[in-house]
Amino acid sequence: MRYLIFIGILMGLSSCGGGRPSGVPNAQGPISSACMAADRSAASPALCGCVQGVANQTLSGRDQSRAAKFFEEPQLAQDTRQSDNPSSEAFWKRYKGFSELATQVCVPVA
């Protein structure tokens, strides 16, 4: 079942490519913007767009806005991960799922 879900997400992401021959998504949104603004050496429009594409498939808009803040303020991610607040714990589970999938899907982009 996980395999089928993963294939579905990949198919959805590949449709975000805007006609690019590699099929790499180039989505725009809060995560992509934060990724590019973070000015990390590995950041590229292709990689950040891919990560945004995964976010579009796995996180709500509210979760995306919250996660985008982690690029500017990494301590916020640590605080969220360690929080005992049920809302933060639920968000962290969603964020962790997103980040694991983004790592699998977007690594070839980098």
C-alpha positions in Angstrom: 0.0 0.0 0.0 2.8 2.4 0.8 4.4 1.7 -2.5 1.1 2.6 -4.3 0.9 5.9 -2.4 4.5 6.7 -3.1 4.0 6.0 -6.8 0.9 8.3 -6.8 2.8 11.1 -5.2 5.6 10.7 -7.7 3.2 10.8 -10.6 1.6 13.9 -9.1 5.0 15.6 -8.6 6.1 14.8 -12.1 3.1 16.6 -13.5 4.3 19.8 -11.8 7.3 20.0 -14.1 5.8 22.6 -16.4 7.1 20.7 -19.5 10.7 20.4 -18.3 12.2 17.3 -19.9 13.5 16.0 -16.6 10.1 15.9 -15.0 11.4 17.7 -12.0 8.7 19.9 -10.4 9.2 23.6 -10.2 6.5 24.5 -7.8 6.3 27.8 -6.1 5.2 28.5 -2.5 6.3 29.4 1.0 8.8 26.4 1.3 10.3 27.1 -2.1 10.7 30.8 -1.3 12.2 30.1 2.1 14.5 27.5 0.6 15.9 29.9 -1.9 16.1 32.8 0.6 18.1 30.7 3.0 21.0 31.0 0.6 22.5 27.6 1.3 25.0 26.2 -1.2 22.9 23.2 -2.3 19.8 25.4 -2.9 18.6 25.7 -6.5 15.3 26.5 -8.1 15.0 22.8 -9.1 15.7 21.5 -5.7 13.6 24.1 -3.8 10.8 23.6 -6.4 10.9 19.8 -5.9 10.7 20.2 -2.1 7.7 22.6 -2.6 6.0 20.1 -4.8 6.3 17.5 -2.1 5.0 20.0 0.4 2.0 20.7 -1.8 1.2 17.0 -1.8 1.7 16.4 1.9 1.2 19.5 4.0 -1.6 22.0 4.4 -1.0 25.7 3.6 -0.8 26.4 7.3 1.7 23.6 7.9 3.8 24.9 4.9 3.9 28.4 6.4 5.0 27.0 9.7 7.7 24.7 8.2 9.0 27.6 6.0 10.0 29.4 9.2 12.4 26.6 10.0 14.7 27.7 7.1 15.2 31.1 8.7 15.1 30.0 12.3 16.4 26.4 12.7 16.0 26.6 16.5 12.3 26.8 16.0 12.4 23.3 14.4 14.2 22.0 17.4 11.8 23.6 19.8 8.8 22.2 17.9 10.3 18.7 17.8 10.9 18.7 21.6 7.5 20.3 22.5 5.1 18.5 24.7 2.2 20.4 23.1 -0.2 18.0 21.3 -0.6 20.4 18.4 3.1 20.7 17.9 3.6 16.9 18.2 0.9 16.3 15.6 2.6 18.9 13.3 6.0 17.4 13.8 4.7 14.0 12.7 3.3 15.5 9.5 6.5 17.5 9.0 8.7 14.5 9.5 6.7 12.5 6.9 7.0 15.4 4.5 10.8 15.7 5.0 11.4 12.0 4.6 9.5 11.9 1.4 11.2 15.1 0.1 14.5 13.5 0.8 13.6 10.4 -1.2 12.0 12.3 -4.1 14.2 15.3 -4.4 17.7 13.8 -3.8 18.1 13.1 -7.6 17.5 16.8 -8.3 20.4 18.0 -6.2 
